[in-house]
Amino acid sequence: MNFTFYPTYFLLVGIPGLEHKHIWISIPFCIIYIFALLGNLMMMVVILTSPRLHQPMFIFLSMLAFNDGLLCTSFAPKVLSIFWVNDRAISFHGCLLQMFFIHAFSTIESGFLVSMAYDRYIAIYWPLRYNSIITSRLVTRLVIALLVRAVVLVGPCLLLIKRFLAFKSNIIAHSYCEHMAVVKLAAADIRVNSIYGLFAAFTVVGGDFLFIFSSYIMIFNVVFHLPSKETRLKAFNTCTPHMCVYLSFYSMALFSFLSHRYGEKIPPYVHIIFSDIYLLFPPLLNPLVYGMKTNLIREEIWKTLRKH
């Protein structure tokens, strides 16, 4: 029976096709979420309480950790409530709010990765001018610019959804309010939403990745011409954790964005699980990668653990 209506709430399916395994899926999901929160909290506490770490690079890391905690918290508790007690309902405006936070925090995450790439570029390309270029005023302006960019890019997605007068269904075949998963339910022409969604995604993922890629080409050009082998290795070790984070974040982001539009042959549960991983794994990996590969952070973490 075909009919349309304006929903007051949506029902989240969770992971379609794997509903009978939700309780088992929830175990690793919950463990990853808890470790992501603890890891990012540890990063923030260590950086903010250690005078040695009050440098621009580590300030960026503390803000990235704060954003990571908000990113995974914007969707993980609701997903766990679906898995554990089948609490699938979410209000229409609550869904839009969750959508805004998820996509805004993802956009800010990408912006922080760009800022950290720029920081490494200045540190290696112009080491003597680093303190005069990367100042606290510049860091503050970058953070404000990233917040404004997230609102400007993500806000129209919500406004374009609000213009729909009717929906074919209120059942979202996803574990959270993903933009295209909601848009596909509309009983209207969704081409504008789809085009704008792609524009926003490629502005963030494509533009930011190109900036990072070009930054690291120049960084490695400098590193390869350093006279000392020890200096070259030290520079590579500084850049390695950043590269690992960039590759994992942007590869998962591209797959998540494109699979919702062009992945008809991919089983729904595959790209939904991948979408969850894309939001949950960077907050888990970032503290591990930066904490283990950055000597100063590792030393301060051990100091803090020994005190307690």
C-alpha positions in Angstrom: 0.0 0.0 0.0 1.6 3.3 -1.2 1.1 6.4 1.0 3.1 9.3 2.2 3.1 11.2 5.5 5.2 13.6 7.6 6.9 11.6 10.4 7.1 12.8 14.0 9.8 10.2 14.6 12.0 7.7 12.8 12.8 4.0 13.5 16.4 3.0 13.2 16.8 -0.6 12.1 20.3 -1.0 13.4 22.2 -3.4 11.0 19.7 -4.8 8.5 19.9 -8.5 8.0 21.9 -9.0 11.3 19.2 -8.0 13.8 19.4 -11.5 15.4 23.1 -10.9 16.1 22.8 -7.4 17.5 23.6 -8.5 21.1 26.9 -10.1 19.9 27.8 -7.2 17.7 27.2 -4.9 20.7 30.1 -6.5 22.7 33.0 -5.4 20.5 31.2 -2.2 19.7 30.8 -1.3 23.4 34.4 -2.3 24.2 35.7 -0.1 21.3 33.6 2.9 22.4 34.8 2.6 26.0 38.4 2.4 25.0 38.0 5.3 22.6 36.5 7.5 25.4 39.2 6.5 27.9 42.0 6.9 25.4 40.9 10.4 24.3 40.3 11.4 27.9 43.8 10.3 28.8 45.2 12.3 25.9 43.4 15.5 27.0 44.4 15.1 30.6 48.0 14.4 29.9 48.4 17.2 27.4 46.5 19.8 29.4 48.3 19.0 32.7 51.9 18.7 31.4 53.7 22.0 30.8 56.1 20.2 28.4 53.2 19.5 26.1 51.9 23.1 25.9 53.0 23.4 22.3 50.8 24.0 19.2 51.2 20.4 17.9 50.0 18.9 21.2 47.3 21.5 21.6 45.9 20.3 18.2 46.1 16.7 19.5 44.2 17.6 22.6 41.5 19.3 20.6 41.4 16.3 18.2 40.9 14.0 21.2 38.1 16.2 22.5 36.4 16.2 19.1 36.9 12.4 18.9 35.1 11.9 22.2 32.2 14.0 21.0 32.1 12.2 17.6 31.7 8.7 18.9 29.3 9.8 21.7 27.1 11.5 19.1 26.0 8.1 17.8 27.4 5.2 19.9 24.9 5.4 22.9 21.9 5.3 20.6 23.4 2.4 18.6 24.0 0.4 21.8 20.4 1.1 23.0 19.2 -0.4 19.7 21.4 -3.4 20.1 20.6 -4.0 23.8 16.9 -3.0 24.3 15.6 -2.5 20.8 15.1 1.2 21.5 14.8 2.1 17.8 12.7 5.3 17.9 14.2 8.7 17.5 12.3 12.0 17.1 12.4 13.8 13.7 14.3 16.7 15.1 16.4 14.5 17.3 17.4 12.6 14.1 18.3 15.9 12.4 20.3 16.9 15.4 22.2 13.6 15.5 22.9 14.0 11.8 24.2 17.5 12.3 26.6 16.5 15.1 27.9 13.4 13.4 28.7 15.1 10.1 29.9 18.3 11.8 32.3 16.5 14.1 33.6 14.4 11.1 34.2 17.7 9.2 36.0 19.2 12.2 38.1 16.0 12.5 39.2 16.3 9.0 40.0 20.0 9.6 42.2 19.1 12.6 44.1 16.6 10.5 44.8 19.4 7.9 45.9 21.7 10.7 48.3 19.1 12.0 49.7 18.5 8.5 50.3 22.2 8.2 52.0 22.3 11.6 54.4 19.5 10.5 55.0 21.2 7.2 56.1 24.4 9.0 58.1 22.5 11.6 60.1 20.7 8.9 60.2 23.2 6.1 60.8 26.4 8.1 62.0 25.1 11.6 63.6 28.5 12.5 60.4 30.4 11.8 58.1 27.8 13.4 57.4 29.8 16.7 56.8 33.0 14.8 54.3 31.4 12.4 52.4 28.8 14.6 51.3 31.1 17.4 48.5 30.8 19.9 46.5 33.4 17.9 46.8 31.4 14.7 45.7 28.2 16.5 42.6 30.1 17.9 41.8 31.4 14.4 42.1 27.9 12.9 39.8 26.4 15.5 37.2 29.1 14.9 37.5 28.6 11.1 37.0 24.9 11.4 33.9 25.3 13.6 32.4 27.8 11.1 33.2 25.6 8.1 31.5 22.6 9.7 28.3 24.7 10.4 28.3 26.2 6.9 28.8 22.9 5.1 26.5 20.7 7.3 23.7 23.2 8.1 22.2 23.2 4.5 21.9 19.4 4.6 19.4 19.8 7.4 17.5 22.7 5.8 17.2 20.7 2.5 15.6 17.8 4.5 13.3 20.2 6.3 11.8 21.3 3.0 10.4 17.9 2.3 6.6 17.8 2.8 6.2 14.0 2.9 8.1 10.8 3.4 7.5 7.3 2.0 8.5 5.7 5.3 9.9 6.5 8.7 12.1 3.4 8.9 15.8 4.2 8.5 17.7 1.2 7.3 20.8 2.3 9.3 22.1 2.3 12.8 22.2 6.1 13.0 20.7 9.1 11.1 23.0 9.2 8.2 22.3 11.9 5.6 21.5 9.9 2.5 19.7 7.1 4.5 17.2 9.8 5.6 17.0 11.6 2.3 16.1 8.4 0.4 12.9 8.2 2.5 11.6 11.4 1.1 8.6 11.4 -1.3 10.1 14.0 -3.5 12.9 14.8 -5.9 16.1 14.2 -3.9 18.7 15.2 -6.6 19.5 18.6 -4.9 20.1 16.8 -1.6 22.3 14.2 -3.2 24.3 16.7 -5.2 24.9 19.0 -2.2 25.8 16.0 0.0 28.4 15.0 -2.6 29.7 18.6 -2.8 30.0 18.8 1.0 31.7 15.4 1.2 34.2 16.1 -1.5 34.9 19.6 -0.3 35.9 18.1 3.0 37.4 14.8 2.1 38.8 15.7 -1.4 40.0 19.2 -0.5 41.5 18.3 2.8 43.2 15.2 1.4 44.7 17.2 -1.5 46.1 19.8 1.0 47.5 17.1 3.2 49.0 15.2 0.2 50.7 18.3 -1.2 52.0 19.2 2.3 53.6 15.8 2.7 55.1 15.9 -0.8 56.9 19.1 0.2 57.8 17.6 3.6 59.4 14.5 2.1 61.2 16.6 -0.4 62.9 18.4 2.5 63.4 15.2 4.5 65.1 13.4 1.6 67.6 16.2 1.3 68.6 16.3 5.0 72.3 15.5 5.3 72.1 13.3 8.4 70.5 9.8 8.2 69.6 10.1 11.9 67.8 13.4 11.2 65.9 11.9 8.3 64.8 8.9 10.4 63.7 11.3 13.2 61.6 13.3 10.7 60.0 10.2 9.3 59.1 8.9 12.8 57.5 12.3 13.5 55.4 12.0 10.3 54.5 8.3 10.4 51.7 8.5 13.0 50.1 11.4 11.1 50.2 9.4 7.8 48.6 6.3 9.4 45.7 8.4 10.8 45.2 10.2 7.5 45.1 7.1 5.4 42.7 5.2 7.7 40.3 8.2 8.1 40.1 9.3 4.4 39.9 5.8 2.9 37.0 4.8 5.3 35.3 8.2 4.7 35.3 7.8 0.9 34.0 4.2 1.1 31.2 5.3 3.5 30.1 8.3 1.4 30.2 6.5 -2.0 28.7 3.2 -0.9 25.4 4.8 0.1 25.0 6.3 -3.4 26.7 3.8 -5.8 26.9 0.6 -3.8 23.7 -1.2 -4.8 25.5 -4.5 -5.2 27.1 -4.2 -1.7 25.0 -5.9 1.0 23.4 -3.2 3.2 25.0 -4.6 6.4 28.5 -4.3 4.9 28.4 -0.6 4.3 26.5 0.1 7.5 29.1 -1.8 9.5 31.7 0.1 7.6 30.0 3.4 8.3 30.0 2.6 12.1 33.7 1.6 11.9 34.4 4.9 10.1 33.0 6.9 13.0 34.3 4.6 15.8 37.8 3.6 14.8 39.5 7.0 14.3 38.6 8.0 17.9 40.1 4.6 19.0 43.2 4.7 16.8 44.2 8.4 17.3 45.2 8.1 21.0 46.9 4.8 20.3 48.9 6.0 17.3 49.8 9.4 18.7 50.3 8.2 22.2 52.6 5.3 21.3 54.5 7.0 18.5 55.1 10.4 20.1 57.9 10.2 22.7 56.9 13.2 24.8 53.3 12.0 25.1 54.4 8.5 25.9 56.7 9.7 28.7 54.0 11.9 30.2 51.5 9.1 30.1 53.8 6.8 32.0 54.5 9.6 34.5 50.8 10.1 35.1 50.1 6.3 35.4 53.0 5.9 37.9 51.5 8.7 40.1 48.3 6.9 40.4 
